[in-house]
Amino acid sequence: MINKWLSRVGISLLNLLSLLPLFILYRLADAFYLLIFYVFGYRRKVVKENLHNAFPEKSNIEIKAIEKRFYKFLASLFIEVIKMKSISKKELQKRVVFKNVDLVEAYLKNNESVIFCSAHFGNYEWVCMAIGLAFSGEHYPIYKPLSSETFDHWFLGMRSRFGNHMVSMRQTLRAIQASKNEATMFTFGSDQAPSREDSTYWTTFLNQESSIQLGVEKIAKKTNRPVFYLKINTLKRGYYEVDCVPICLNPTETAEFEITEMHTRFLEDMISEAPAYWLWSHRRWKYKREPKAAPAVSNDQNTMDAMA
């Protein structure tokens, strides 16, 4: 009861904070950066370890420079997420601009649906929010519910402001089936690690053995929906350009795991180009592949070994 009350008080304060203009909020972000980087050291051990493992060829000086740029961006991202509560359509459309919209619209106007791949890169929240304004089809972002029911409801309200239909991960297939007769865009986060139980496909990602979710590939091949990657470029603070890059237009013609490798390599290249804008504080590699059990030895083989 107390935790829920505190959550509501916190949300009320965040809502008031969102009413401030962005140029003032960015001054707060500068102060917030100093706190999370120098004072509290928010997840610095995780960030440093992730960076060293991902870029073993980089020097400590280079890693430290990326780390500092990441925390500066993280502070701005936090402020921009708060601003989602009150940002206007006009302001959002000015700050998030899409390229190659016509490639996607060619499908939507033909009453065909598409799949968007995204990641925790740049301001993925603003980008996801702006999709509902940039395209003619209905937008269904797939999300993972937060543990706090109060904050989850708050986020859902903000993310849905401009026409997005938020879909919990467990409800994905149901939502696809329910919307099969309309032109839709389903957006998937391609960089989240699956649970230990669902970690069935492993590959090398950022120089580390990584489990990859197969949801994008499974749905793309089952529905033959073209797959586009949302390549987010940070132009300057608070301004983003999103390139809709086609990575697989005929999913049913691909081999097993081919689409998964496509979007994994695309994200890897995107991170390598601008490493400061990926969410390094995420514990992406907390699960390791369990070693395969040695095959059982038959009694006949034991007898032969004893006789040798």
Sequence and secondary structure as in RCSB ss.txt:
>XXXX:A:sequence
MINKWLSRVGISLLNLLSLLPLFILYRLADAFYLLIFYVFGYRRKVVKENLHNAFPEKSNIEIKAIEKRFYKFLA
SLFIEVIKMKSISKKELQKRVVFKNVDLVEAYLKNNESVIFCSAHFGNYEWVCMAIGLAFSGEHYPIYKPLSSET
FDHWFLGMRSRFGNHMVSMRQTLRAIQASKNEATMFTFGSDQAPSREDSTYWTTFLNQESSIQLGVEKIAKKTNR
PVFYLKINTLKRGYYEVDCVPICLNPTETAEFEITEMHTRFLEDMISEAPAYWLWSHRRWKYKREPKAAPAVSND
QNTMDAMA
>XXXX:A:secstr
 HHHHHHHHHHHHHHHHHTS HHHHHHHHHHHHHIIIIIS TTHHHHHHHHHHH TTS HHHHHHHHHHHHHHHH
HHHHHHHHTTT  HHHHHHHEEEE HHHHHHHHTTT  EEEEE SBSSHHHHHHHHHHH SSEEEEEE   S HH
HHHHHHHHHTTTS   EEGGGHHHHHHHTTTS EEEEEESS    TTT   EEEETTEEEE   HHHHHHHHHT 
 EEEEEEEEEETTEEEEEEEEEES GGGS TTHHHHHHHHHHHHHHHHSGGGB TTS TT             HH
HHHHHHH 
